[in-house]
């Protein structure tokens, strides 16, 4: 009853937000002429010379690799303290969980503004901003993986007298290594799209070139760079998705066999003692594994080198921290009125609610048809999976820029951009949730003569509904944090005032907005946790 009331309330707010923002078919029709004019002005696409394009693309990838590596290292440490099976105690676990929540709530845009003031323009600010923000997601996923994993091997080492560090390094982390790599690759995809946004505030790379082109209304060059970014994001998504599938494929295959009722095969007899080897043989799988490790190490080293981190400026920046902190503290509205701040935060929330509703309406049918156990055939599922990959590859900032040009500055552009982005993520989550339902329940209904539609609504949706609700609430949280960023390109919300405060050096205003944003994120997080507990 409580869950239903909360869901209906959130739905009512979303519907009201759509109406209040003026989103309607008529508003879309009124923008058709602008859209036609925009697309005529972007042709022919003006791609940079291949050498220049390679340089900016390689720099972007190097920054993203370094940021993701930093996130993985920090998240591993935080996750060990956050997981109840490896944490030294409740106090350490609580502190680690707070760090995860705060890092997740801090917008990358605000972090990069702070780090630019400390370390100057360049690559350092972008690496630190993306790396620290990523701890909010990666740290949580790592902590959950540690808690869900079999704790037997660690307890065995503990009983044998191993230290806590030996337990973690010898049993805990090796046991979740595939999940750690898969999560790191997923975060790499996200950071690649985030790097485009950070180019607006001085982070080097292809995002900065895109900002320069669009700020001078050079749409031919800007849209050419947008196409490059789209192709880059899709390529990285496909490669990382294939690696994640390979890493987690063994667990998925075991799950599929279990759901199908196939018993595991009996274990092969142990070889005679005389045939046992002290070291494993160099099989093809072992050679490939070491080749992957060597290739990964080479990519990391090249990225660190190509990112061209100014280590002298990095260490000098720590001396500036007290002075920079004085610029950001205490929080103050500056020349802004409180009524304006609250109004813009309200608009940002409206954008998030409206985009979540519109995105969910688009995502549900796409997600259903992308699920292999629901789609009419495998070809249909594969087609919609490819649609999801393409949509997910488009950074919301690029969508926001296009909609700003077409529909004008304001919240409508931000809502449409986030709605399409939400469709990409939500449809994938919905499809995965549908595929993870227990097929034995569905087969039982089919055996009793139920039609495909009856099986879908009577078994599949009922099993997946708690997960789908959780995904939609998670998307609302994501959309609110994204809405605070898109304002920098005129897509409505509080982000415009963050960028304006940065330009006029009113950093205390940024701090005040940041505190309010974190408070709203924590409220949304609390609602999500409450709903997840109720619907389970």
N, C-alpha and C positions, 0 to 999 in steps of 0.2 A: 504494500500500500504506500509506504514512504517512498520507495523507489519510483513508483508510478507517478506520485505527486511531483517529485523532483524533475523527472523527465518531462512531464507535461508543462511544468513551469519554464524549463529551459526551452522547450519547443515554442511556447507562447512568446517568450522573449525574442527568439530567432525570427518568428513570423512578424512580430512588431518591428524588429530591426529592419527587415526587408522593406516593409511599408514606409517606415520613418525615413530611410535613406533615399526614398524615391526610386527604388529599383522596380522597373516594370517593363513589359514588352514595348511600350511606347518610347521609353527612354532608350531602348536598344535601337528602335527604328529611327529615332532622331539622330543617331550617331552614324548611320550608314554612309551619308555623304562625307563625313570626316574620315571614316575608315577608307573609303574609296580614294580620297585625296592623299591620305597617308601612304597607302600602298603604291600609289602612282609616284610619290616622291622618293620612295626607297629603291626604285629600280633605275638603272641596273645596280646591282650590289657592287660595292667598291672594296674589294679585299686588299689588305696591306700586302706589300712585297713578302715573298715567302720567308726570307731571312728575318724580317721584323716580326712576322706572325709567329715563327718558330721561337724567337727569343721571348716574346711576351707569354706565349703558351707554356713554354718550359719553365719560366719563372713562376707562373701561377701554380703549376703542378708541384714545383719544388717547395713552395710555401705551404701548400696543402699537405704534402707528405710530411714536412717537418711539424706542422701543427697537429696532424693526426698521431704522429709518433709521440709527441709531447703528451697528448691526451691519453694515449695507451699507457705510457709509463706512470703518469700521475694517477690515472684511474685504477691501475693495478694495485698501487699502494693504498689508495682510499678504499677500494673494494674489500681488501683483506681486513681492514679495520671495521668496515661497515657490515660485513657478513657475520651472523651470530656464531657460525661454526669456527671462525678463525679470529674473531675480535678478542683483544685482551680482556675486555670487560664492557659493561653497559655504558659507562661514560665515554669510552673511546668509540664505541659503536654509535652513540648519539651524536658525537662531534662529527664523525665521518658522514653520517646521514645528512646532517645540516650542511656540510660542505657540498655534498652532491646536489641538494635542493637549491642552495644559493647559486652555484655555478650554472645550474639549469635555468634559473630565473634571470640571470644577468644577460641582457641583450648584447650580442657581439658588437653592435654599433657603439654602445656606451663604453664597452671594454676597450675598443680600439681607440676611441677618443682619449681615454685616460692614458693608454700606453703611448700614443703619439706625443702627448704632453711630456711623458717621462723619457722616452727613448728616441723621439723624433720620427720623421717620416722614413719610410723604407719597409723592410720586410719583418723587422722584429715585432712591431706592433700587431701586424696581422697574424703572425705565428702565435703570439701569446694570447691574443683575443680568441681566436678559434680554438686553440688548445685548451684554455681554461674553461671556456663555455662547453666544450665537448665532454668535459669531465662529468657534467650533469647527466648526460645520457649514458656515456660509456661506463662510468663508475657504477651507475645503477644496474646496468645490464650485467656487468662483471660480478657485482655483489649478489644479484639474483642467481647467476649461474653457479657461484660457489655454494650458495645455500641449497640449490636444487641438486647438486652433484652428490654422489656417494661419498660420505665422509669416512668410510671404513679405512681406506688406505692411510689417511692422515692420523686416525686414532691408533692404527697399528704402529706407525712411526713414533707417536707420542708414548705408547706403552713400551717401546724399545728404548726410550730415553732421549729421543731426538729433540733438539731445541725447536722453538716455535718457527724460526726462520727455516730450519731444515724440513719441518713438516710442510710448510707452505710451498717451498721450492721443490721438494721431493715428491709431493703427493697432490696437493690442492691445485696448483697452477697447471701441472701437466695434465691433470684430469679434465680441465675445462679449456685446454689450449685451442681446439678447433672452434669452440664458441667464441673465444677471445679474438681469434683472427677474423672470424666472420663479422663480429660486431665492429672491429676496427675498420674493415673494408666498407661496411655500411656507413660508418661515420665519415670515411674518406669521401664517399659520394656526396654526403650532405655538405661537408666542408668545401667541396669544389663549387657548389652552388652558392654557398655563403661568401666565398671569396669575391664573387661578382659584386655583392652589396658593399663589401669593405673597400672596393676600389673607389667608391664615392667619397671616402674620407681619407684618401691618401695612401692606401696600401697598393704597392706596385703590382703589375701584372695586367692581364687582359681586361680585368674589370675597370682599372683606371683608364685604359685606352678607350673602353666603351663609354665611360663617363665623359671623357673629353670630347668624343665624337658627338654624343647626343646633346651635350651642353651647348655646342656650337651649331646645333640643328643640322649636322651632317648625317642625315638618316641613311644615306647610301653606305657610308662607312660603318655607322653604328649597327645597322641591321646585318651587315656582313659579319661583323664581330659577334653579333647575337647568334647567327647561324653557326659560326665556329664553336661558340660556347655550347650550343645545343648539341652539336655533333660530338663534342668532347664529353659532355655529361652522359649522353647515351652510350658512347663507347665504353666509358669507365663503368657505367651501370651494368652493361652486358658482361664485361670482363670480371668485375667483382662478383656479380651474381653467379657466374659460372664457377668461380673459385669457391664461393660460399656453398653452392650446391654440392660441389665435390667434397668439401670439408665435412659438411653435415649430412651427406648422402647416406652414409652407413647407418646413422641413427634413424633417418627417415625410412630407409628400406626395412629396418627391423620393425619400425612402427607399422608400416604398411602390411608386413607379413602378420603382425599380431592382430591388426584389425581384420585381416582376411581369415583369421583363424588358423594360420599355418604354424605348426609347431616348429621350434628351432631344431635344426638337425643335430644329431648326436655328435659329441666331440670326437675328434680323431684320437686313436690310441697314442699314448705318450711314447716317443721314441726310446729305444734302449739308452741306458745311461752312457754307453760308450759313444753314441752318436750325438750327444749334446755338445753344443759349442759355447764357449765363453762369450764370444761376440757374435752378433747376428750376421748372417751371410749378406753379401752385397747383391741383393735382388734388384730387379728393375724398379720396384716401388721405393726401395731405400735410396737408390741412386737419384731417382726423381725428387724425392723429399729433400735430399741434400742440395740438389741443383736449385730447387725453389728457394731454399734458405740462402744460398749464395747469391742468387739473383735479387732477392729482397734486400740483403745487406748492401749489394752494389747500388741498388736504386736509392736506398737511404743515404749512403755516403755521397752519391752524386747530387742528391737533393740538398743536403746540408752545404755542399760546396757551391752549388749553383744559386742557392738562396742568398748567398753573399751577406751573411749576417755580420754586422759591424760589432765585433765583440768589445772593442774599446768603448763604443757608445753604449753598449749594453751594460757594462759594469759602471760606467759613469752615470748612467741613469738612476742607479740606486741612491746616489747622493741627492738627486732632485726630488725624491719621494716626499720628504717633509714639505718642501715648497709647493709641490703639485697638490698635495693633500690640502694645504691651506687654500688653494684656488677652488677646490671642490667642496670644502666644508666651511661653515655649516650649510645645510640645505636651505635654499631660499627661493621664493618665486621671482626675485629680481624685478624686472619691469613688467612681468606678466601678472595678471590678476588671478586670484584663486578661481573665480568663476570661469575664466578661459581654460585654466588647467583642468578643472572638473568636466567642463563641456567637451574638451578634446579627448580626455580619457573615456568619457561616455561614448563618443563617436568611434573611438578605437574598439571598444567593446562591441558596439553595434556592428562594425565591420566584421569582427571575429564571429559573432553569432550568425549574421546573415551569410557570410561566406561558408560557414560550416553547414548550414541548412542547404544552401544551393549545391555545395560540393557533395553532400550526402545524397541528395536527390539524383545527381549524375552518377555518383560512385556505385550506388546499390545495383542498378541493372548491369553496369559494366563488370562489377565484381562477381555477380552471379554468373554471367556468361564466361568469365575468365576461369571459373572453378571447373576442373576437369570432371568432377563427379556430378555436375549440374548441367554443363553446356551440352547442346545436342550432339556434338562430336568433338574430337580432339582438335580438328582444324579451327573450329570456332573458338575454342579455349585459347589456342595459340595466337590467333589473330588478336583477341582482346588483351592477352598478356603483352603483346607487342605494343598495342595502343597505350597500355599503362606505362610501359617503359618510355615511350616517346613523351607522353605528358609529364611524367616524373622528371624527365631530363631538362624541361624548360624551367629555368630559375624564375621564381615569382617576381623578382625585380624587373626582368625583361618584360614579362606580361604586364606588370604595372605601368611601365613606360609606354607600351603600346596602347593600353587602355586610357592613359592620361592624354595621349595625343588624340585618340579617337573620341573619347567622351568628355574630355576636359579634366582639369584638376579637381580633386575632391574624393569623397569616400566611395563613389560608385566604381571608379577605376580600381581602387584597392580591393573592393569586394569581389569584383569579377576576377581579378588576378589571383586572389587567395582561393576563390571557389574552384578555379581550374586546377590550381596546385593541390587543393584538398582532394579533388576527384582522383588525381594521380596516386596519392598515398592511400586514401581510404579504400579505393577499389582494390588495391593490392592486399591490404589487410583483410578486407571482406572476403576476397577470393581464398586467401590462405585459411581463414577461419572456417569457411564452408568446406574446404578440402580436408580439414582436420576433424570433422565430425565423424562419429562412429558409423561406419557404413553398414554394420550389422543391423542397426535399427531400421535403416532405410530398406535393406533387403527383406526384413521381416514384413514390412508394409507391402512391398511389391509382391511377396509370396502370397499375401492375402487379397490380391487383386487391386491394390491401389494404383491409381494412375500416376504419371510423372508429376503432375501439379499437386496431387494429394500428398505424395511422398515429400515433395519440396516443402510445402507448408506444414505438414504434419510431423515431419521428422527433422529435415535438414535445418530449416530456419529456427525451429524451436531449440535445437542444440546450439546453434551458432549465435543466437540472439544476445546472450550475455556478453560474448566477446565483441560483437558488433557495437553494442551500446558503449562498451569500454573504449573501443576505437574512436567512436564519434566524440566522446568526451575528451579523449586525448587530442583529437584534431582541433577541438575548440581551444584547448590550451596552446597548441602549436600556432593556431591562427592569431591568437591575441598577441603572442610574442612577435610573430611575423608582421602583424599590423603596426606595431610600434616602429618597425624599420622602414616600411614602404612609404611612410610619409616623407622621407628625404627626397623622393622624386615627385612629390605633390599628389600622392595617392590617398590623402586624407589621414586624419588621426594625429596622435601626439608626436609621431616621428618628425613631422615638419618643424615642430618647435624645439625638438632636440637638436636638429641640424642648425636651426636659426640661432639657438643659444651657443652652439659651438662656434659659429662664424663670428659672433659678436663677443666671444670670450666670457660669456656668463655661465661658467661651469657649475656654479652653485645651483642654477636652475636645472641642469642635467641631473645633479645628485637628487634633487627633490623629486623630479619625474621618475628617476630610477627607483627610489624608495616606494613610490606609489605603485609603480608597475610590479615590483616584487610582491607587494602586499596583495595585489589582485591576482597574480600568478599563484600565490600560496592559497588564496581562497578557492580558485579553480581547482588546484591540486587537492585540496581538502574535499571538495565536492566529488571529484573523480574517485578518490580513495573510498569515500562513503558509499558511492554507487557500486563500486566493484565488490565491496564487502556484502552489500545487500543482494545483488543479483547473482552472486555465486551460489 
